């Protein structure tokens, strides 16, 4: 029951953070990227024009609050969001409820951007983040006892920037991505245990949904392809194993492709082209990656602002003994993902806390963290206490700096060494 209590603590703290942070003023929640993700919904269901992603921008300009929302203007003058539509798809049920409430209550404008819509977007991120953490709990309990699960769950839920992205920045993509990747990992584990078609369908569905949110999430296909490879013999046998279940993997691929086809259909309907390069002025620079900056810089370094990730990576050594099935997926995925992520020209990814593109990794990295805690049972008491103290310190630092970020003491993307230490306390 310890892990259930930890999940409940995270849920309560996250809910309090969501509703105490936002002043809920007009348009605040849907600034910047969050507005770009969301723009599909009012364009389609209120303004009935898929080329009106600038509807929020027009309202903001009228209110004297111009801000960047990732809009892309087509040659014919229509405006679309540069972001894929996966986040909007996840927000759709919440948007529908908010729109029904706005229409029936007559207290708020049913324009897609008044308070009910802002509440719905934040609640969607909060609920998806907590559902994802619940799936991580189920996955951890599948391999570890309740005590180790509780510690690992506390580490992920309170000791990483996951907490920020299901609370203060819940309108962003990362809470939903955390849930999709947790579900993908869970379905992968269950498929290799049972070889049942429903789990293969789940793999295709959740990988498709994650990729529809951010195209680089397609790299996580490494997890279902390499899970459980624990030796050279298992590696040599993997192609035969996959071919033996080619029908199920074909079904998974078909489901994933069907989900992704929504983006191509949208582009076709709006622009007349199957593919639109909405990021035409932004690029990857694969010859000039900024991996070290992405990991250690004071501007946005992952291991600097989320030091618990260091314990997760250290846990890969323990996972070789305690959960070897997870080691190869992590060792294959990590270098590729870090290289691609930090080859983006804006490697700090704009405003946010810590390295937000890596929140999707935490369901996988929760396993080596729990493995480290499990292996520590054989250590001396002082070493066990030291590891637990390190987790507690990481949680304390993360919550402190998340609060600093939310209140503006910690700058979102312009920090330097001097600023960091001058504002640390």
C-alpha positions as CSV (number, residue, x, y, z in Angstrom):
1,X,0.0,0.0,0.0
2,X,3.0,2.4,0.3
3,X,3.1,2.9,-3.5
4,X,-0.6,3.8,-3.5
5,X,-0.1,6.3,-0.7
6,X,2.8,7.9,-2.7
7,X,0.6,8.1,-5.8
8,X,-2.1,9.8,-3.7
9,X,0.4,12.3,-2.3
10,X,1.6,13.2,-5.8
11,X,-2.0,13.5,-6.9
12,X,-2.9,15.8,-4.1
13,X,0.2,18.0,-4.4
14,X,-0.2,18.2,-8.2
15,X,-3.9,19.2,-7.9
16,X,-3.1,21.9,-5.3
17,X,-0.3,23.2,-7.5
18,X,-2.5,23.4,-10.6
19,X,-5.2,25.4,-8.9
20,X,-3.0,27.7,-6.9
21,X,-0.6,28.6,-9.7
22,X,-2.8,30.1,-12.4
23,X,-4.6,33.4,-11.9
24,X,-7.0,32.1,-14.6
25,X,-6.9,35.4,-16.5
26,X,-8.1,35.5,-20.1
27,X,-5.6,33.7,-22.4
28,X,-2.9,33.0,-19.8
29,X,-3.0,29.2,-20.0
30,X,-2.9,29.2,-23.8
31,X,0.2,31.3,-24.3
32,X,3.0,30.1,-26.5
33,X,3.3,26.4,-27.3
34,X,0.2,25.4,-25.4
35,X,-1.9,27.7,-27.6
36,X,-0.3,26.2,-30.7
37,X,-1.1,22.6,-29.6
38,X,-4.7,23.6,-28.7
39,X,-5.5,25.7,-31.8
40,X,-6.8,22.8,-33.8
41,X,-9.9,22.5,-31.6
42,X,-11.5,25.9,-31.7
43,X,-10.6,26.1,-35.4
44,X,-12.4,22.9,-36.2
45,X,-15.4,22.9,-33.8
46,X,-16.2,26.6,-33.2
47,X,-14.9,28.6,-36.2
48,X,-15.5,25.7,-38.6
49,X,-12.3,26.5,-40.6
50,X,-9.2,24.3,-40.2
51,X,-7.2,27.2,-41.5
52,X,-8.0,29.5,-38.6
53,X,-5.4,28.5,-36.1
54,X,-4.8,32.2,-35.5
55,X,-8.2,32.7,-33.9
56,X,-6.6,32.9,-30.4
57,X,-3.9,35.2,-31.8
58,X,-6.5,37.6,-33.0
59,X,-8.2,37.7,-29.6
60,X,-4.8,38.2,-27.9
61,X,-3.9,41.1,-30.3
62,X,-7.3,42.7,-29.6
63,X,-6.5,42.5,-25.9
64,X,-3.1,44.0,-26.4
65,X,-1.2,40.8,-25.7
66,X,0.6,39.6,-28.7
67,X,2.6,36.4,-28.1
68,X,4.2,33.7,-30.2
69,X,2.0,30.6,-30.6
70,X,3.8,28.6,-33.3
71,X,1.6,29.5,-36.2
72,X,2.4,28.8,-39.8
73,X,1.0,30.7,-42.7
74,X,0.3,28.7,-45.9
75,X,0.8,30.3,-49.3
76,X,-2.9,30.9,-49.7
77,X,-3.0,32.9,-46.5
78,X,-4.6,30.3,-44.3
79,X,-3.0,29.7,-40.9
80,X,-2.3,26.4,-39.2
81,X,-0.4,25.3,-36.1
82,X,3.2,24.2,-36.7
83,X,2.7,21.5,-34.1
84,X,1.3,18.1,-34.8
85,X,-2.3,17.5,-33.7
86,X,-1.8,14.8,-31.1
87,X,-2.1,17.0,-28.1
88,X,-5.3,18.5,-29.4
89,X,-6.7,15.0,-30.0
90,X,-6.0,14.2,-26.3
91,X,-7.7,17.4,-25.3
92,X,-10.8,16.9,-27.4
93,X,-13.0,15.2,-24.7
94,X,-12.1,18.0,-22.3
95,X,-12.7,20.7,-24.8
96,X,-16.1,19.2,-25.6
97,X,-17.1,19.3,-22.0
98,X,-15.9,22.9,-21.6
99,X,-17.7,24.0,-24.7
100,X,-21.0,22.4,-23.6
101,X,-20.6,24.1,-20.2
102,X,-19.9,27.5,-21.8
103,X,-22.9,27.2,-24.1
104,X,-25.3,26.1,-21.4
105,X,-24.2,28.3,-18.5
106,X,-24.1,31.6,-20.4
107,X,-21.5,32.8,-17.9
108,X,-18.6,32.6,-20.2
109,X,-18.0,33.3,-23.9
110,X,-18.2,30.1,-26.0
111,X,-15.2,31.2,-28.0
112,X,-12.8,28.4,-27.3
113,X,-10.6,30.5,-25.0
114,X,-12.5,31.7,-22.0
115,X,-12.1,30.3,-18.5
116,X,-13.8,26.9,-18.9
117,X,-11.6,26.0,-21.9
118,X,-8.4,27.0,-19.9
119,X,-9.6,24.9,-17.0
120,X,-10.2,21.9,-19.3
121,X,-6.8,22.1,-20.9
122,X,-5.0,22.2,-17.5
123,X,-7.2,19.4,-16.1
124,X,-6.4,17.3,-19.2
125,X,-2.7,17.6,-18.5
126,X,-3.1,16.9,-14.8
127,X,-5.3,13.8,-15.3
128,X,-3.1,12.4,-18.1
129,X,0.0,12.9,-16.0
130,X,-1.5,11.1,-13.0
131,X,-2.9,8.3,-15.2
132,X,0.6,7.8,-16.6
133,X,2.1,7.7,-13.1
134,X,-0.6,5.1,-12.2
135,X,0.5,2.9,-15.2
136,X,4.2,3.3,-14.0
137,X,3.1,2.1,-10.6
138,X,1.5,-1.0,-12.2
139,X,4.6,-1.6,-14.2
140,X,6.9,-1.3,-11.2
141,X,4.7,-3.6,-9.1
142,X,5.0,-6.2,-11.9
143,X,8.7,-6.5,-11.2
144,X,9.4,-5.1,-7.7
145,X,7.9,-5.2,-4.2
146,X,5.7,-2.4,-2.9
147,X,8.4,-0.7,-0.9
148,X,10.8,-0.3,-3.8
149,X,7.9,0.7,-6.1
150,X,6.9,3.4,-3.6
151,X,10.5,4.9,-3.5
152,X,10.8,4.8,-7.3
153,X,7.4,6.3,-7.8
154,X,8.2,9.1,-5.4
155,X,11.4,9.7,-7.3
156,X,9.6,10.0,-10.7
157,X,6.5,11.8,-9.4
158,X,8.2,14.4,-7.1
159,X,11.9,14.3,-8.0
160,X,11.8,15.0,-11.7
161,X,10.4,17.7,-14.0
162,X,7.5,15.4,-14.6
163,X,5.9,17.2,-11.7
164,X,6.1,20.6,-13.4
165,X,4.6,19.3,-16.6
166,X,1.5,17.8,-15.0
167,X,1.0,21.0,-12.9
168,X,2.3,24.4,-13.8
169,X,2.9,23.5,-17.5
170,X,0.1,20.9,-17.7
171,X,-1.2,22.6,-21.0
172,X,2.0,21.4,-22.7
173,X,2.5,18.1,-24.5
174,X,4.6,16.3,-21.9
175,X,2.0,15.0,-19.5
176,X,0.2,13.2,-22.3
177,X,3.4,12.0,-23.7
178,X,4.4,10.6,-20.3
179,X,1.1,8.6,-20.3
180,X,1.4,7.4,-23.9
181,X,5.0,6.2,-23.3
182,X,4.1,4.5,-20.0
183,X,1.2,2.7,-21.8
184,X,3.6,1.7,-24.6
185,X,6.1,0.2,-22.2
186,X,3.4,-1.6,-20.3
187,X,1.9,-3.1,-23.5
188,X,5.4,-4.1,-24.6
189,X,6.1,-6.0,-21.4
190,X,2.7,-7.7,-21.5
191,X,3.1,-8.7,-25.1
192,X,6.4,-10.4,-24.6
193,X,4.9,-12.3,-21.6
194,X,1.7,-13.4,-23.4
195,X,2.1,-12.8,-27.2
196,X,-1.6,-11.7,-27.3
197,X,-2.8,-9.5,-30.1
198,X,-4.4,-6.9,-27.9
199,X,-1.0,-6.0,-26.4
200,X,0.4,-5.6,-29.9
201,X,-2.5,-3.4,-30.8
202,X,-1.7,-1.3,-27.7
203,X,1.9,-0.9,-28.8
204,X,0.8,0.4,-32.2
205,X,-1.8,2.7,-30.7
206,X,0.3,4.3,-28.0
207,X,3.4,4.7,-30.2
208,X,1.1,6.3,-32.8
209,X,-0.4,8.7,-30.3
210,X,2.9,9.7,-28.9
211,X,4.4,10.3,-32.4
212,X,1.3,12.3,-33.3
213,X,2.2,14.6,-30.4
214,X,5.9,14.9,-31.3
215,X,7.4,13.2,-34.3
216,X,10.6,12.4,-32.6
217,X,8.7,10.1,-30.2
218,X,8.8,7.6,-33.1
219,X,12.3,6.8,-31.8
220,X,10.7,4.9,-28.9
221,X,9.9,2.1,-31.3
222,X,13.2,0.8,-30.0
223,X,11.5,-0.3,-26.8
224,X,9.1,-2.9,-28.4
225,X,11.8,-4.0,-30.8
226,X,14.5,-4.7,-28.2
227,X,12.7,-5.4,-24.9
228,X,14.0,-8.6,-23.3
229,X,17.2,-9.0,-25.3
230,X,19.6,-10.1,-22.6
231,X,22.3,-11.9,-24.5
232,X,23.8,-12.3,-28.0
233,X,21.7,-15.4,-28.5
234,X,18.5,-13.5,-27.7
235,X,19.6,-10.8,-30.2
236,X,20.1,-13.4,-32.9
237,X,16.7,-14.9,-32.2
238,X,14.8,-11.7,-32.2
239,X,14.2,-11.4,-36.0
240,X,12.8,-15.0,-35.9
241,X,10.6,-14.2,-32.9
242,X,9.2,-11.1,-34.6
243,X,8.6,-12.9,-37.9
244,X,6.8,-15.7,-36.0
245,X,4.3,-13.0,-34.9
246,X,4.4,-11.0,-38.1
247,X,0.6,-10.7,-38.3
248,X,0.4,-9.1,-34.9
249,X,3.2,-6.7,-35.6
250,X,1.5,-5.9,-39.0
251,X,-1.7,-5.1,-37.0
252,X,0.3,-2.9,-34.6
253,X,1.9,-1.1,-37.5
254,X,-1.5,-0.6,-39.2
255,X,-3.0,0.9,-36.0
256,X,-0.1,3.2,-35.6
257,X,-0.2,4.3,-39.2
258,X,-4.0,4.9,-38.9
259,X,-3.4,7.3,-36.0
260,X,-0.6,9.1,-37.8
261,X,-2.7,9.4,-41.0
262,X,-4.8,12.0,-39.2
263,X,-1.9,14.5,-39.5
264,X,-1.5,13.8,-43.2
265,X,-5.2,14.0,-43.8
266,X,-5.3,17.4,-42.0
267,X,-2.4,18.7,-44.1
268,X,-4.1,17.5,-47.3
269,X,-7.5,19.0,-46.5
270,X,-6.1,22.4,-45.5
271,X,-3.2,22.9,-47.9
272,X,-3.8,20.4,-50.8
273,X,-0.5,18.7,-49.9
274,X,0.1,15.5,-48.0
275,X,3.1,16.9,-46.2
276,X,3.6,20.5,-45.0
277,X,7.0,21.5,-43.6
278,X,5.6,23.8,-40.9
279,X,9.0,23.9,-39.2
280,X,10.6,25.3,-42.4
281,X,12.6,28.0,-40.5
282,X,13.7,25.6,-37.7
283,X,16.1,22.7,-38.2
284,X,18.1,19.9,-36.8
285,X,21.9,20.4,-37.0
286,X,23.1,16.8,-36.7
287,X,26.7,17.9,-37.3
288,X,26.6,20.2,-34.4
289,X,24.8,18.5,-31.5
290,X,24.7,20.2,-28.1
291,X,24.5,17.1,-25.9
292,X,26.8,18.3,-23.2
293,X,24.9,21.6,-23.0
294,X,21.7,19.7,-22.9
295,X,22.9,17.6,-20.0
296,X,24.9,19.9,-17.9
297,X,24.5,23.6,-18.8
298,X,23.0,26.1,-16.3
299,X,20.7,27.2,-19.1
300,X,18.7,24.0,-19.2
301,X,20.9,21.0,-18.3
302,X,18.9,17.9,-17.6
303,X,21.3,16.4,-15.1
304,X,21.8,19.8,-13.4
305,X,18.1,20.6,-12.9
306,X,16.9,17.0,-12.6
307,X,19.8,15.2,-10.7
308,X,17.5,12.2,-9.9
309,X,18.0,11.3,-13.6
310,X,21.6,10.6,-12.7
311,X,20.4,7.9,-10.2
312,X,18.1,6.5,-12.9
313,X,21.1,6.1,-15.2
314,X,23.2,4.7,-12.5
315,X,20.4,2.1,-11.9
316,X,21.2,0.6,-15.3
317,X,24.1,-1.1,-13.7
318,X,21.8,-2.6,-11.1
319,X,19.2,-3.5,-13.7
320,X,21.7,-5.9,-15.3
321,X,21.2,-8.1,-12.3
322,X,17.6,-7.2,-11.3
323,X,15.8,-6.5,-14.5
324,X,18.0,-7.2,-17.5
325,X,15.1,-7.0,-20.0
326,X,15.1,-3.2,-19.6
327,X,18.8,-2.6,-20.1
328,X,19.2,-3.0,-23.9
329,X,16.2,-0.8,-24.7
330,X,17.6,1.9,-22.5
331,X,21.2,1.6,-23.8
332,X,20.0,1.7,-27.4
333,X,17.4,4.4,-27.0
334,X,19.3,6.8,-24.8
335,X,22.3,7.8,-27.0
336,X,20.1,8.1,-30.1
337,X,17.4,10.1,-28.3
338,X,19.9,12.5,-26.6
339,X,21.7,13.0,-29.9
340,X,18.6,13.8,-31.9
341,X,17.0,15.9,-29.1
342,X,20.0,18.1,-28.6
343,X,20.7,18.5,-32.3
344,X,17.7,20.8,-32.6
345,X,18.9,24.3,-33.2
346,X,17.0,25.6,-30.1
347,X,18.4,22.7,-28.0
348,X,17.0,24.3,-24.8
349,X,13.5,24.1,-26.3
350,X,12.3,27.5,-25.2
351,X,10.6,28.2,-21.9
352,X,10.2,25.4,-19.4
353,X,11.9,23.7,-16.5
354,X,14.8,21.3,-17.1
355,X,14.9,19.3,-20.4
356,X,11.3,18.9,-21.2
357,X,11.7,16.6,-24.2
358,X,13.1,13.9,-21.9
359,X,10.0,13.6,-19.7
360,X,8.9,10.8,-22.0
361,X,11.9,8.8,-20.8
362,X,10.8,8.5,-17.2
363,X,8.5,5.5,-17.5
364,X,11.4,3.5,-18.8
365,X,14.0,4.9,-16.5
366,X,11.7,4.3,-13.5
367,X,12.7,0.6,-13.9
368,X,16.5,1.0,-13.3
369,X,15.8,3.4,-10.5
370,X,13.7,0.7,-8.8
371,X,16.3,-1.9,-9.6
372,X,19.0,0.2,-7.9
373,X,16.7,0.5,-4.8
374,X,16.1,-3.3,-4.9
375,X,19.8,-4.1,-5.2
376,X,20.5,-1.8,-2.3
377,X,18.7,-4.2,0.0
378,X,21.9,-6.2,0.1
379,X,24.0,-3.2,1.0
380,X,25.0,-2.1,4.5
381,X,22.5,0.0,6.4
382,X,24.6,3.2,6.0
383,X,24.7,2.8,2.3
384,X,21.0,2.0,2.0
385,X,20.3,5.1,4.1
386,X,22.6,7.2,1.9
387,X,20.8,6.1,-1.3
388,X,17.4,6.9,0.3
389,X,18.7,10.3,1.5
390,X,19.9,11.0,-2.1
391,X,16.4,10.4,-3.4
392,X,14.9,12.6,-0.7
393,X,17.4,15.4,-1.5
394,X,16.6,15.1,-5.2
395,X,12.9,15.4,-4.4
396,X,13.4,18.4,-2.2
397,X,15.6,20.2,-4.7
398,X,13.2,19.4,-7.6
399,X,10.1,20.7,-5.7
400,X,12.0,23.8,-4.5
401,X,13.3,24.6,-8.0
402,X,9.9,23.9,-9.6
403,X,8.4,26.4,-7.2
404,X,11.1,28.9,-8.1
405,X,10.4,28.3,-11.8
406,X,6.6,28.7,-11.4
407,X,7.1,32.0,-9.5
408,X,9.6,33.5,-11.8
409,X,12.7,33.3,-9.6
410,X,14.2,30.7,-11.8
411,X,14.2,31.9,-15.4
412,X,12.6,29.6,-17.9
413,X,15.4,29.6,-20.6
414,X,18.0,32.3,-19.9
415,X,19.7,31.1,-16.8
416,X,23.4,31.5,-16.3
417,X,25.7,30.2,-13.6
418,X,25.7,33.6,-11.8
419,X,21.9,33.9,-11.9
420,X,21.4,30.3,-10.8
421,X,23.5,30.6,-7.6
422,X,22.4,34.2,-6.9
423,X,18.8,33.0,-6.7
424,X,19.2,29.5,-5.4
425,X,17.8,30.4,-1.9
